[in-house]
Amino acid sequence: MKCTDCHSPHGTSNRATLRQSGWETCVQCHVEKRGPFVFEHSAVKVEGCTICHTPHGSVNRMLLARREERFLCLQCHVDPFAVNVPHGRLGFQTRGECVRCHANIHGSNFDANFLH
């Protein structure tokens, strides 16, 4: 893999001179994450893959931006009363990883909550 697989050396109108906009660059190789999915994780489409992943390398598993996966999820899913946090304050899991149940985090054709 080389820089020009994702970046254009002559510049583009995209952020970081990416060959394509946001997540489109990543799914050129990671086609299984492309979709379309009936239920899409909007963060991927809006913010792009870098909302969770560090594309230039990380000591973390799967190039995640945070070492503990649940803290990565809690960056956005923080308010226990918000629509995007279905676990109420008293039932919210404070231990374990979110992907234990929400395994299809990039999108799902079967479940709106990205469950198995």
PDB file as gemmi writes it, atoms N, CA and C in Angstrom:
CRYST1    1.000    1.000    1.000  90.00  90.00  90.00 P 1                      
ATOM      1  N   MET A   1       0.847  -1.170   0.000  1.00  0.00           N  
ATOM      2  CA  MET A   1       0.000   0.000   0.000  1.00  0.00           C  
ATOM      3  C   MET A   1       0.892   1.233   0.000  1.00  0.00           C  
ATOM      4  N   LYS A   2       0.504   2.208  -0.794  1.00  0.00           N  
ATOM      5  CA  LYS A   2       1.284   3.445  -0.870  1.00  0.00           C  
ATOM      6  C   LYS A   2       0.348   4.647  -0.742  1.00  0.00           C  
ATOM      7  N   CYS A   3       0.898   5.794  -0.468  1.00  0.00           N  
ATOM      8  CA  CYS A   3       0.120   7.016  -0.230  1.00  0.00           C  
ATOM      9  C   CYS A   3      -0.865   7.308  -1.360  1.00  0.00           C  
ATOM     10  N   THR A   4      -0.409   7.117  -2.596  1.00  0.00           N  
ATOM     11  CA  THR A   4      -1.243   7.466  -3.748  1.00  0.00           C  
ATOM     12  C   THR A   4      -2.413   6.505  -3.963  1.00  0.00           C  
ATOM     13  N   ASP A   5      -2.495   5.429  -3.195  1.00  0.00           N  
ATOM     14  CA  ASP A   5      -3.685   4.580  -3.260  1.00  0.00           C  
ATOM     15  C   ASP A   5      -4.907   5.330  -2.740  1.00  0.00           C  
ATOM     16  N   CYS A   6      -4.694   6.227  -1.804  1.00  0.00           N  
ATOM     17  CA  CYS A   6      -5.794   6.992  -1.209  1.00  0.00           C  
ATOM     18  C   CYS A   6      -5.725   8.482  -1.536  1.00  0.00           C  
ATOM     19  N   HIS A   7      -4.517   9.013  -1.640  1.00  0.00           N  
ATOM     20  CA  HIS A   7      -4.315  10.451  -1.828  1.00  0.00           C  
ATOM     21  C   HIS A   7      -3.854  10.778  -3.244  1.00  0.00           C  
ATOM     22  N   SER A   8      -4.272  11.933  -3.721  1.00  0.00           N  
ATOM     23  CA  SER A   8      -3.819  12.404  -5.025  1.00  0.00           C  
ATOM     24  C   SER A   8      -2.642  13.355  -4.823  1.00  0.00           C  
ATOM     25  N   PRO A   9      -1.507  13.093  -5.425  1.00  0.00           N  
ATOM     26  CA  PRO A   9      -0.341  13.954  -5.233  1.00  0.00           C  
ATOM     27  C   PRO A   9      -0.518  15.352  -5.838  1.00  0.00           C  
ATOM     28  N   HIS A  10      -1.504  15.506  -6.699  1.00  0.00           N  
ATOM     29  CA  HIS A  10      -1.725  16.789  -7.347  1.00  0.00           C  
ATOM     30  C   HIS A  10      -2.844  17.589  -6.703  1.00  0.00           C  
ATOM     31  N   GLY A  11      -3.406  17.068  -5.618  1.00  0.00           N  
ATOM     32  CA  GLY A  11      -4.434  17.784  -4.883  1.00  0.00           C  
ATOM     33  C   GLY A  11      -5.831  17.500  -5.401  1.00  0.00           C  
ATOM     34  N   THR A  12      -6.793  17.654  -4.525  1.00  0.00           N  
ATOM     35  CA  THR A  12      -8.207  17.506  -4.864  1.00  0.00           C  
ATOM     36  C   THR A  12      -8.984  18.505  -4.029  1.00  0.00           C  
ATOM     37  N   SER A  13     -10.261  18.584  -4.274  1.00  0.00           N  
ATOM     38  CA  SER A  13     -11.103  19.460  -3.459  1.00  0.00           C  
ATOM     39  C   SER A  13     -11.563  18.757  -2.186  1.00  0.00           C  
ATOM     40  N   ASN A  14     -11.203  17.480  -2.047  1.00  0.00           N  
ATOM     41  CA  ASN A  14     -11.568  16.718  -0.852  1.00  0.00           C  
ATOM     42  C   ASN A  14     -10.588  16.987   0.292  1.00  0.00           C  
ATOM     43  N   ARG A  15     -11.077  16.756   1.487  1.00  0.00           N  
ATOM     44  CA  ARG A  15     -10.245  16.907   2.668  1.00  0.00           C  
ATOM     45  C   ARG A  15      -9.033  15.985   2.567  1.00  0.00           C  
ATOM     46  N   ALA A  16      -7.892  16.446   2.906  1.00  0.00           N  
ATOM     47  CA  ALA A  16      -6.635  15.682   2.923  1.00  0.00           C  
ATOM     48  C   ALA A  16      -6.253  15.156   1.545  1.00  0.00           C  
ATOM     49  N   THR A  17      -6.676  15.824   0.517  1.00  0.00           N  
ATOM     50  CA  THR A  17      -6.410  15.455  -0.880  1.00  0.00           C  
ATOM     51  C   THR A  17      -6.714  13.983  -1.174  1.00  0.00           C  
ATOM     52  N   LEU A  18      -7.806  13.493  -0.604  1.00  0.00           N  
ATOM     53  CA  LEU A  18      -8.225  12.127  -0.871  1.00  0.00           C  
ATOM     54  C   LEU A  18      -8.698  12.002  -2.315  1.00  0.00           C  
ATOM     55  N   ARG A  19      -8.462  10.857  -2.898  1.00  0.00           N  
ATOM     56  CA  ARG A  19      -8.891  10.605  -4.282  1.00  0.00           C  
ATOM     57  C   ARG A  19     -10.408  10.682  -4.416  1.00  0.00           C  
ATOM     58  N   GLN A  20     -11.124  10.235  -3.384  1.00  0.00           N  
ATOM     59  CA  GLN A  20     -12.577  10.312  -3.347  1.00  0.00           C  
ATOM     60  C   GLN A  20     -12.992  10.871  -2.005  1.00  0.00           C  
ATOM     61  N   SER A  21     -14.232  11.261  -1.874  1.00  0.00           N  
ATOM     62  CA  SER A  21     -14.671  11.887  -0.623  1.00  0.00           C  
ATOM     63  C   SER A  21     -14.834  10.864   0.496  1.00  0.00           C  
ATOM     64  N   GLY A  22     -14.404  11.253   1.677  1.00  0.00           N  
ATOM     65  CA  GLY A  22     -14.579  10.512   2.918  1.00  0.00           C  
ATOM     66  C   GLY A  22     -14.475   9.011   2.837  1.00  0.00           C  
ATOM     67  N   TRP A  23     -15.552   8.337   3.209  1.00  0.00           N  
ATOM     68  CA  TRP A  23     -15.563   6.882   3.306  1.00  0.00           C  
ATOM     69  C   TRP A  23     -15.425   6.204   1.950  1.00  0.00           C  
ATOM     70  N   GLU A  24     -15.704   6.881   0.872  1.00  0.00           N  
ATOM     71  CA  GLU A  24     -15.579   6.288  -0.472  1.00  0.00           C  
ATOM     72  C   GLU A  24     -14.146   5.832  -0.744  1.00  0.00           C  
ATOM     73  N   THR A  25     -13.180   6.556  -0.227  1.00  0.00           N  
ATOM     74  CA  THR A  25     -11.786   6.159  -0.388  1.00  0.00           C  
ATOM     75  C   THR A  25     -11.532   4.823   0.301  1.00  0.00           C  
ATOM     76  N   CYS A  26     -12.028   4.673   1.503  1.00  0.00           N  
ATOM     77  CA  CYS A  26     -11.781   3.462   2.297  1.00  0.00           C  
ATOM     78  C   CYS A  26     -12.457   2.231   1.706  1.00  0.00           C  
ATOM     79  N   VAL A  27     -13.679   2.393   1.216  1.00  0.00           N  
ATOM     80  CA  VAL A  27     -14.421   1.226   0.734  1.00  0.00           C  
ATOM     81  C   VAL A  27     -13.962   0.756  -0.645  1.00  0.00           C  
ATOM     82  N   GLN A  28     -13.013   1.448  -1.233  1.00  0.00           N  
ATOM     83  CA  GLN A  28     -12.417   0.924  -2.457  1.00  0.00           C  
ATOM     84  C   GLN A  28     -11.722  -0.402  -2.169  1.00  0.00           C  
ATOM     85  N   CYS A  29     -11.125  -0.518  -1.001  1.00  0.00           N  
ATOM     86  CA  CYS A  29     -10.478  -1.770  -0.586  1.00  0.00           C  
ATOM     87  C   CYS A  29     -11.360  -2.568   0.377  1.00  0.00           C  
ATOM     88  N   HIS A  30     -12.044  -1.889   1.267  1.00  0.00           N  
ATOM     89  CA  HIS A  30     -12.877  -2.540   2.277  1.00  0.00           C  
ATOM     90  C   HIS A  30     -14.316  -2.621   1.769  1.00  0.00           C  
ATOM     91  N   VAL A  31     -14.522  -3.360   0.701  1.00  0.00           N  
ATOM     92  CA  VAL A  31     -15.813  -3.406   0.018  1.00  0.00           C  
ATOM     93  C   VAL A  31     -16.934  -3.975   0.881  1.00  0.00           C  
ATOM     94  N   GLU A  32     -16.615  -4.815   1.840  1.00  0.00           N  
ATOM     95  CA  GLU A  32     -17.642  -5.397   2.700  1.00  0.00           C  
ATOM     96  C   GLU A  32     -18.289  -4.358   3.612  1.00  0.00           C  
ATOM     97  N   LYS A  33     -17.661  -3.199   3.761  1.00  0.00           N  
ATOM     98  CA  LYS A  33     -18.190  -2.124   4.600  1.00  0.00           C  
ATOM     99  C   LYS A  33     -19.040  -1.132   3.800  1.00  0.00           C  
ATOM    100  N   ARG A  34     -19.052  -1.281   2.488  1.00  0.00           N  
ATOM    101  CA  ARG A  34     -19.708  -0.314   1.608  1.00  0.00           C  
ATOM    102  C   ARG A  34     -21.223  -0.261   1.771  1.00  0.00           C  
ATOM    103  N   GLY A  35     -21.867  -1.375   1.780  1.00  0.00           N  
ATOM    104  CA  GLY A  35     -23.324  -1.368   1.733  1.00  0.00           C  
ATOM    105  C   GLY A  35     -23.784  -1.362   0.290  1.00  0.00           C  
ATOM    106  N   PRO A  36     -24.934  -0.907  -0.054  1.00  0.00           N  
ATOM    107  CA  PRO A  36     -25.831  -0.173   0.844  1.00  0.00           C  
ATOM    108  C   PRO A  36     -26.459  -1.113   1.874  1.00  0.00           C  
ATOM    109  N   PHE A  37     -26.728  -0.539   3.026  1.00  0.00           N  
ATOM    110  CA  PHE A  37     -27.377  -1.258   4.099  1.00  0.00           C  
ATOM    111  C   PHE A  37     -28.758  -0.655   4.319  1.00  0.00           C  
ATOM    112  N   VAL A  38     -29.702  -1.464   4.719  1.00  0.00           N  
ATOM    113  CA  VAL A  38     -31.033  -0.964   5.055  1.00  0.00           C  
ATOM    114  C   VAL A  38     -30.919  -0.019   6.240  1.00  0.00           C  
ATOM    115  N   PHE A  39     -30.110  -0.416   7.226  1.00  0.00           N  
ATOM    116  CA  PHE A  39     -29.866   0.405   8.412  1.00  0.00           C  
ATOM    117  C   PHE A  39     -28.388   0.777   8.404  1.00  0.00           C  
ATOM    118  N   GLU A  40     -28.094   2.040   8.177  1.00  0.00           N  
ATOM    119  CA  GLU A  40     -26.706   2.481   8.089  1.00  0.00           C  
ATOM    120  C   GLU A  40     -26.296   3.234   9.340  1.00  0.00           C  
ATOM    121  N   HIS A  41     -25.064   3.060   9.734  1.00  0.00           N  
ATOM    122  CA  HIS A  41     -24.510   3.833  10.842  1.00  0.00           C  
ATOM    123  C   HIS A  41     -24.198   5.215  10.276  1.00  0.00           C  
ATOM    124  N   SER A  42     -24.981   6.178  10.637  1.00  0.00           N  
ATOM    125  CA  SER A  42     -24.885   7.504  10.013  1.00  0.00           C  
ATOM    126  C   SER A  42     -23.525   8.155  10.207  1.00  0.00           C  
ATOM    127  N   ALA A  43     -22.835   7.836  11.279  1.00  0.00           N  
ATOM    128  CA  ALA A  43     -21.509   8.428  11.513  1.00  0.00           C  
ATOM    129  C   ALA A  43     -20.560   8.098  10.373  1.00  0.00           C  
ATOM    130  N   VAL A  44     -20.675   6.911   9.823  1.00  0.00           N  
ATOM    131  CA  VAL A  44     -19.801   6.500   8.718  1.00  0.00           C  
ATOM    132  C   VAL A  44     -20.078   7.352   7.487  1.00  0.00           C  
ATOM    133  N   LYS A  45     -21.348   7.565   7.185  1.00  0.00           N  
ATOM    134  CA  LYS A  45     -21.713   8.330   5.986  1.00  0.00           C  
ATOM    135  C   LYS A  45     -21.455   9.826   6.159  1.00  0.00           C  
ATOM    136  N   VAL A  46     -21.661  10.345   7.346  1.00  0.00           N  
ATOM    137  CA  VAL A  46     -21.519  11.785   7.580  1.00  0.00           C  
ATOM    138  C   VAL A  46     -20.068  12.161   7.870  1.00  0.00           C  
ATOM    139  N   GLU A  47     -19.482  11.534   8.858  1.00  0.00           N  
ATOM    140  CA  GLU A  47     -18.133  11.884   9.294  1.00  0.00           C  
ATOM    141  C   GLU A  47     -17.054  11.129   8.533  1.00  0.00           C  
ATOM    142  N   GLY A  48     -17.377   9.939   8.091  1.00  0.00           N  
ATOM    143  CA  GLY A  48     -16.386   9.103   7.424  1.00  0.00           C  
ATOM    144  C   GLY A  48     -15.752   8.125   8.394  1.00  0.00           C  
ATOM    145  N   CYS A  49     -14.928   7.271   7.869  1.00  0.00           N  
ATOM    146  CA  CYS A  49     -14.316   6.202   8.654  1.00  0.00           C  
ATOM    147  C   CYS A  49     -13.408   6.730   9.765  1.00  0.00           C  
ATOM    148  N   THR A  50     -12.844   7.919   9.558  1.00  0.00           N  
ATOM    149  CA  THR A  50     -11.905   8.462  10.542  1.00  0.00           C  
ATOM    150  C   THR A  50     -12.592   8.905  11.828  1.00  0.00           C  
ATOM    151  N   ILE A  51     -13.905   8.848  11.885  1.00  0.00           N  
ATOM    152  CA  ILE A  51     -14.595   9.124  13.142  1.00  0.00           C  
ATOM    153  C   ILE A  51     -14.237   8.050  14.177  1.00  0.00           C  
ATOM    154  N   CYS A  52     -13.908   6.846  13.695  1.00  0.00           N  
ATOM    155  CA  CYS A  52     -13.543   5.736  14.585  1.00  0.00           C  
ATOM    156  C   CYS A  52     -12.150   5.173  14.343  1.00  0.00           C  
ATOM    157  N   HIS A  53     -11.663   5.289  13.115  1.00  0.00           N  
ATOM    158  CA  HIS A  53     -10.399   4.666  12.741  1.00  0.00           C  
ATOM    159  C   HIS A  53      -9.309   5.686  12.433  1.00  0.00           C  
ATOM    160  N   THR A  54      -8.074   5.291  12.675  1.00  0.00           N  
ATOM    161  CA  THR A  54      -6.904   6.090  12.352  1.00  0.00           C  
ATOM    162  C   THR A  54      -6.233   5.442  11.147  1.00  0.00           C  
ATOM    163  N   PRO A  55      -6.454   5.966   9.951  1.00  0.00           N  
ATOM    164  CA  PRO A  55      -6.008   5.264   8.744  1.00  0.00           C  
ATOM    165  C   PRO A  55      -4.499   5.160   8.560  1.00  0.00           C  
ATOM    166  N   HIS A  56      -3.732   6.015   9.221  1.00  0.00           N  
ATOM    167  CA  HIS A  56      -2.284   5.989   9.012  1.00  0.00           C  
ATOM    168  C   HIS A  56      -1.550   5.130  10.026  1.00  0.00           C  
ATOM    169  N   GLY A  57      -2.301   4.382  10.823  1.00  0.00           N  
ATOM    170  CA  GLY A  57      -1.663   3.469  11.757  1.00  0.00           C  
ATOM    171  C   GLY A  57      -2.052   3.730  13.189  1.00  0.00           C  
ATOM    172  N   SER A  58      -2.078   2.687  13.954  1.00  0.00           N  
ATOM    173  CA  SER A  58      -2.440   2.764  15.356  1.00  0.00           C  
ATOM    174  C   SER A  58      -1.960   1.492  16.035  1.00  0.00           C  
ATOM    175  N   VAL A  59      -1.655   1.585  17.311  1.00  0.00           N  
ATOM    176  CA  VAL A  59      -1.305   0.386  18.072  1.00  0.00           C  
ATOM    177  C   VAL A  59      -2.568  -0.343  18.499  1.00  0.00           C  
ATOM    178  N   ASN A  60      -3.711   0.281  18.289  1.00  0.00           N  
ATOM    179  CA  ASN A  60      -4.985  -0.302  18.688  1.00  0.00           C  
ATOM    180  C   ASN A  60      -5.497  -1.296  17.652  1.00  0.00           C  
ATOM    181  N   ARG A  61      -6.292  -2.201  18.127  1.00  0.00           N  
ATOM    182  CA  ARG A  61      -6.918  -3.212  17.283  1.00  0.00           C  
ATOM    183  C   ARG A  61      -7.722  -2.567  16.171  1.00  0.00           C  
ATOM    184  N   MET A  62      -7.621  -3.040  14.954  1.00  0.00           N  
ATOM    185  CA  MET A  62      -8.348  -2.563  13.776  1.00  0.00           C  
ATOM    186  C   MET A  62      -8.187  -1.057  13.534  1.00  0.00           C  
ATOM    187  N   LEU A  63      -7.036  -0.541  13.908  1.00  0.00           N  
ATOM    188  CA  LEU A  63      -6.714   0.884  13.737  1.00  0.00           C  
ATOM    189  C   LEU A  63      -7.738   1.804  14.380  1.00  0.00           C  
ATOM    190  N   LEU A  64      -8.317   1.384  15.483  1.00  0.00           N  
ATOM    191  CA  LEU A  64      -9.309   2.215  16.168  1.00  0.00           C  
ATOM    192  C   LEU A  64      -8.650   3.420  16.817  1.00  0.00           C  
ATOM    193  N   ALA A  65      -9.394   4.507  16.893  1.00  0.00           N  
ATOM    194  CA  ALA A  65      -8.873   5.756  17.450  1.00  0.00           C  
ATOM    195  C   ALA A  65      -8.732   5.695  18.969  1.00  0.00           C  
ATOM    196  N   ARG A  66      -9.458   4.812  19.631  1.00  0.00           N  
ATOM    197  CA  ARG A  66      -9.375   4.651  21.084  1.00  0.00           C  
ATOM    198  C   ARG A  66      -9.026   3.211  21.417  1.00  0.00           C  
ATOM    199  N   ARG A  67      -8.292   3.018  22.477  1.00  0.00           N  
ATOM    200  CA  ARG A  67      -7.881   1.660  22.873  1.00  0.00           C  
ATOM    201  C   ARG A  67      -9.079   0.831  23.325  1.00  0.00           C  
ATOM    202  N   GLU A  68      -9.947   1.400  24.156  1.00  0.00           N  
ATOM    203  CA  GLU A  68     -11.128   0.670  24.618  1.00  0.00           C  
ATOM    204  C   GLU A  68     -12.299   1.015  23.718  1.00  0.00           C  
ATOM    205  N   GLU A  69     -12.818   0.010  23.044  1.00  0.00           N  
ATOM    206  CA  GLU A  69     -13.855   0.219  22.043  1.00  0.00           C  
ATOM    207  C   GLU A  69     -15.088   0.909  22.594  1.00  0.00           C  
ATOM    208  N   ARG A  70     -15.505   0.566  23.806  1.00  0.00           N  
ATOM    209  CA  ARG A  70     -16.731   1.180  24.340  1.00  0.00           C  
ATOM    210  C   ARG A  70     -16.578   2.685  24.481  1.00  0.00           C  
ATOM    211  N   PHE A  71     -15.372   3.166  24.787  1.00  0.00           N  
ATOM    212  CA  PHE A  71     -15.166   4.607  24.897  1.00  0.00           C  
ATOM    213  C   PHE A  71     -15.240   5.277  23.533  1.00  0.00           C  
ATOM    214  N   LEU A  72     -14.895   4.553  22.518  1.00  0.00           N  
ATOM    215  CA  LEU A  72     -15.046   5.056  21.158  1.00  0.00           C  
ATOM    216  C   LEU A  72     -16.530   5.279  20.868  1.00  0.00           C  
ATOM    217  N   CYS A  73     -17.358   4.309  21.199  1.00  0.00           N  
ATOM    218  CA  CYS A  73     -18.805   4.435  20.996  1.00  0.00           C  
ATOM    219  C   CYS A  73     -19.383   5.560  21.851  1.00  0.00           C  
ATOM    220  N   LEU A  74     -18.891   5.677  23.078  1.00  0.00           N  
ATOM    221  CA  LEU A  74     -19.431   6.670  24.005  1.00  0.00           C  
ATOM    222  C   LEU A  74     -19.054   8.112  23.651  1.00  0.00           C  
ATOM    223  N   GLN A  75     -18.171   8.286  22.698  1.00  0.00           N  
ATOM    224  CA  GLN A  75     -17.879   9.652  22.233  1.00  0.00           C  
ATOM    225  C   GLN A  75     -19.132  10.276  21.619  1.00  0.00           C  
ATOM    226  N   CYS A  76     -19.935   9.469  20.948  1.00  0.00           N  
ATOM    227  CA  CYS A  76     -21.171   9.965  20.322  1.00  0.00           C  
ATOM    228  C   CYS A  76     -22.415   9.524  21.087  1.00  0.00           C  
ATOM    229  N   HIS A  77     -22.407   8.312  21.579  1.00  0.00           N  
ATOM    230  CA  HIS A  77     -23.567   7.743  22.257  1.00  0.00           C  
ATOM    231  C   HIS A  77     -23.418   7.945  23.765  1.00  0.00           C  
ATOM    232  N   VAL A  78     -23.476   9.202  24.183  1.00  0.00           N  
ATOM    233  CA  VAL A  78     -23.141   9.528  25.569  1.00  0.00           C  
ATOM    234  C   VAL A  78     -24.356   9.875  26.431  1.00  0.00           C  
ATOM    235  N   ASP A  79     -25.345  10.550  25.890  1.00  0.00           N  
ATOM    236  CA  ASP A  79     -26.504  11.003  26.663  1.00  0.00           C  
ATOM    237  C   ASP A  79     -27.487   9.851  26.828  1.00  0.00           C  
ATOM    238  N   PRO A  80     -27.695   9.354  28.063  1.00  0.00           N  
ATOM    239  CA  PRO A  80     -28.574   8.197  28.258  1.00  0.00           C  
ATOM    240  C   PRO A  80     -30.035   8.477  27.915  1.00  0.00           C  
ATOM    241  N   PHE A  81     -30.393   9.739  27.709  1.00  0.00           N  
ATOM    242  CA  PHE A  81     -31.774  10.078  27.376  1.00  0.00           C  
ATOM    243  C   PHE A  81     -31.949  10.384  25.892  1.00  0.00           C  
ATOM    244  N   ALA A  82     -30.867  10.338  25.122  1.00  0.00           N  
ATOM    245  CA  ALA A  82     -30.924  10.628  23.687  1.00  0.00           C  
ATOM    246  C   ALA A  82     -31.451   9.426  22.918  1.00  0.00           C  
ATOM    247  N   VAL A  83     -31.979   9.693  21.746  1.00  0.00           N  
ATOM    248  CA  VAL A  83     -32.531   8.641  20.893  1.00  0.00           C  
ATOM    249  C   VAL A  83     -31.460   7.639  20.477  1.00  0.00           C  
ATOM    250  N   ASN A  84     -30.218   8.105  20.285  1.00  0.00           N  
ATOM    251  CA  ASN A  84     -29.161   7.198  19.820  1.00  0.00           C  
ATOM    252  C   ASN A  84     -28.527   6.386  20.949  1.00  0.00           C  
ATOM    253  N   VAL A  85     -29.088   6.456  22.147  1.00  0.00           N  
ATOM    254  CA  VAL A  85     -28.616   5.651  23.277  1.00  0.00           C  
ATOM    255  C   VAL A  85     -29.826   4.923  23.857  1.00  0.00           C  
ATOM    256  N   PRO A  86     -30.152   3.766  23.303  1.00  0.00           N  
ATOM    257  CA  PRO A  86     -31.374   3.078  23.735  1.00  0.00           C  
ATOM    258  C   PRO A  86     -31.315   2.508  25.146  1.00  0.00           C  
ATOM    259  N   HIS A  87     -30.122   2.339  25.706  1.00  0.00           N  
ATOM    260  CA  HIS A  87     -30.015   1.841  27.070  1.00  0.00           C  
ATOM    261  C   HIS A  87     -30.222   3.012  28.015  1.00  0.00           C  
ATOM    262  N   GLY A  88     -31.252   2.952  28.832  1.00  0.00           N  
ATOM    263  CA  GLY A  88     -31.508   4.015  29.792  1.00  0.00           C  
ATOM    264  C   GLY A  88     -30.384   4.137  30.794  1.00  0.00           C  
ATOM    265  N   ARG A  89     -30.387   5.210  31.566  1.00  0.00           N  
ATOM    266  CA  ARG A  89     -29.318   5.466  32.526  1.00  0.00           C  
ATOM    267  C   ARG A  89     -29.131   4.297  33.490  1.00  0.00           C  
ATOM    268  N   LEU A  90     -30.215   3.673  33.908  1.00  0.00           N  
ATOM    269  CA  LEU A  90     -30.113   2.582  34.867  1.00  0.00           C  
ATOM    270  C   LEU A  90     -29.744   1.253  34.219  1.00  0.00           C  
ATOM    271  N   GLY A  91     -29.968   1.111  32.918  1.00  0.00           N  
ATOM    272  CA  GLY A  91     -29.682  -0.140  32.255  1.00  0.00           C  
ATOM    273  C   GLY A  91     -28.460  -0.097  31.370  1.00  0.00           C  
ATOM    274  N   PHE A  92     -27.786   1.023  31.319  1.00  0.00           N  
ATOM    275  CA  PHE A  92     -26.652   1.177  30.409  1.00  0.00           C  
ATOM    276  C   PHE A  92     -25.489   0.306  30.855  1.00  0.00           C  
ATOM    277  N   GLN A  93     -24.893  -0.400  29.912  1.00  0.00           N  
ATOM    278  CA  GLN A  93     -23.764  -1.277  30.220  1.00  0.00           C  
ATOM    279  C   GLN A  93     -22.500  -0.439  30.394  1.00  0.00           C  
ATOM    280  N   THR A  94     -21.925  -0.465  31.563  1.00  0.00           N  
ATOM    281  CA  THR A  94     -20.695   0.289  31.806  1.00  0.00           C  
ATOM    282  C   THR A  94     -19.461  -0.580  31.641  1.00  0.00           C  
ATOM    283  N   ARG A  95     -19.646  -1.877  31.508  1.00  0.00           N  
ATOM    284  CA  ARG A  95     -18.521  -2.779  31.309  1.00  0.00           C  
ATOM    285  C   ARG A  95     -18.734  -3.576  30.031  1.00  0.00           C  
ATOM    286  N   GLY A  96     -17.635  -4.088  29.519  1.00  0.00           N  
ATOM    287  CA  GLY A  96     -17.733  -4.885  28.306  1.00  0.00           C  
ATOM    288  C   GLY A  96     -17.785  -4.001  27.075  1.00  0.00           C  
ATOM    289  N   GLU A  97     -17.683  -4.623  25.949  1.00  0.00           N  
ATOM    290  CA  GLU A  97     -17.655  -3.896  24.691  1.00  0.00           C  
ATOM    291  C   GLU A  97     -19.036  -3.843  24.059  1.00  0.00           C  
ATOM    292  N   CYS A  98     -19.371  -2.727  23.449  1.00  0.00           N  
ATOM    293  CA  CYS A  98     -20.666  -2.541  22.790  1.00  0.00           C  
ATOM    294  C   CYS A  98     -20.861  -3.563  21.674  1.00  0.00           C  
ATOM    295  N   VAL A  99     -19.750  -3.895  20.987  1.00  0.00           N  
ATOM    296  CA  VAL A  99     -19.848  -4.811  19.850  1.00  0.00           C  
ATOM    297  C   VAL A  99     -20.148  -6.247  20.284  1.00  0.00           C  
ATOM    298  N   ARG A 100     -20.191  -6.490  21.564  1.00  0.00           N  
ATOM    299  CA  ARG A 100     -20.602  -7.803  22.057  1.00  0.00           C  
ATOM    300  C   ARG A 100     -22.023  -8.108  21.561  1.00  0.00           C  
ATOM    301  N   CYS A 101     -22.857  -7.094  21.541  1.00  0.00           N  
ATOM    302  CA  CYS A 101     -24.221  -7.251  21.023  1.00  0.00           C  
ATOM    303  C   CYS A 101     -24.408  -6.524  19.689  1.00  0.00           C  
ATOM    304  N   HIS A 102     -23.853  -5.325  19.584  1.00  0.00           N  
ATOM    305  CA  HIS A 102     -23.993  -4.507  18.380  1.00  0.00           C  
ATOM    306  C   HIS A 102     -22.839  -4.817  17.429  1.00  0.00           C  
ATOM    307  N   ALA A 103     -22.872  -6.022  16.864  1.00  0.00           N  
ATOM    308  CA  ALA A 103     -21.740  -6.536  16.094  1.00  0.00           C  
ATOM    309  C   ALA A 103     -21.623  -5.939  14.695  1.00  0.00           C  
ATOM    310  N   ASN A 104     -22.712  -5.515  14.112  1.00  0.00           N  
ATOM    311  CA  ASN A 104     -22.704  -5.014  12.737  1.00  0.00           C  
ATOM    312  C   ASN A 104     -22.645  -3.494  12.725  1.00  0.00           C  
ATOM    313  N   ILE A 105     -21.603  -2.931  13.290  1.00  0.00           N  
ATOM    314  CA  ILE A 105     -21.561  -1.488  13.532  1.00  0.00           C  
ATOM    315  C   ILE A 105     -21.441  -0.632  12.277  1.00  0.00           C  
ATOM    316  N   HIS A 106     -21.025  -1.195  11.167  1.00  0.00           N  
ATOM    317  CA  HIS A 106     -20.921  -0.405   9.940  1.00  0.00           C  
ATOM    318  C   HIS A 106     -22.261  -0.293   9.228  1.00  0.00           C  
ATOM    319  N   GLY A 107     -23.164  -1.206   9.521  1.00  0.00           N  
ATOM    320  CA  GLY A 107     -24.483  -1.208   8.909  1.00  0.00           C  
ATOM    321  C   GLY A 107     -25.071  -2.596   8.925  1.00  0.00           C  
ATOM    322  N   SER A 108     -26.385  -2.651   8.797  1.00  0.00           N  
ATOM    323  CA  SER A 108     -27.074  -3.937   8.844  1.00  0.00           C  
ATOM    324  C   SER A 108     -28.264  -3.921   7.887  1.00  0.00           C  
ATOM    325  N   ASN A 109     -28.571  -5.051   7.347  1.00  0.00           N  
ATOM    326  CA  ASN A 109     -29.773  -5.195   6.538  1.00  0.00           C  
ATOM    327  C   ASN A 109     -30.922  -5.791   7.343  1.00  0.00           C  
ATOM    328  N   PHE A 110     -30.653  -6.145   8.615  1.00  0.00           N  
ATOM    329  CA  PHE A 110     -31.642  -6.874   9.391  1.00  0.00           C  
ATOM    330  C   PHE A 110     -32.079  -6.192  10.673  1.00  0.00           C  
ATOM    331  N   ASP A 111     -31.258  -5.336  11.259  1.00  0.00           N  
ATOM    332  CA  ASP A 111     -31.598  -4.768  12.559  1.00  0.00           C  
ATOM    333  C   ASP A 111     -31.153  -3.319  12.663  1.00  0.00           C  
ATOM    334  N   ALA A 112     -32.048  -2.443  13.079  1.00  0.00           N  
ATOM    335  CA  ALA A 112     -31.754  -1.012  13.188  1.00  0.00           C  
ATOM    336  C   ALA A 112     -30.723  -0.708  14.265  1.00  0.00           C  
ATOM    337  N   ASN A 113     -30.571  -1.627  15.227  1.00  0.00           N  
ATOM    338  CA  ASN A 113     -29.608  -1.418  16.315  1.00  0.00           C  
ATOM    339  C   ASN A 113     -28.292  -2.137  16.066  1.00  0.00           C  
ATOM    340  N   PHE A 114     -28.095  -2.639  14.848  1.00  0.00           N  
ATOM    341  CA  PHE A 114     -26.848  -3.310  14.445  1.00  0.00           C  
ATOM    342  C   PHE A 114     -26.539  -4.532  15.307  1.00  0.00           C  
ATOM    343  N   LEU A 115     -27.595  -5.222  15.745  1.00  0.00           N  
ATOM    344  CA  LEU A 115     -27.410  -6.424  16.550  1.00  0.00           C  
ATOM    345  C   LEU A 115     -27.050  -7.597  15.653  1.00  0.00           C  
ATOM    346  N   HIS A 116     -26.628  -8.703  16.269  1.00  0.00           N  
ATOM    347  CA  HIS A 116     -26.236  -9.926  15.534  1.00  0.00           C  
ATOM    348  C   HIS A 116     -27.301 -10.321  14.542  1.00  0.00           C  
TER     349      HIS A 116                                                      
END                                                                             
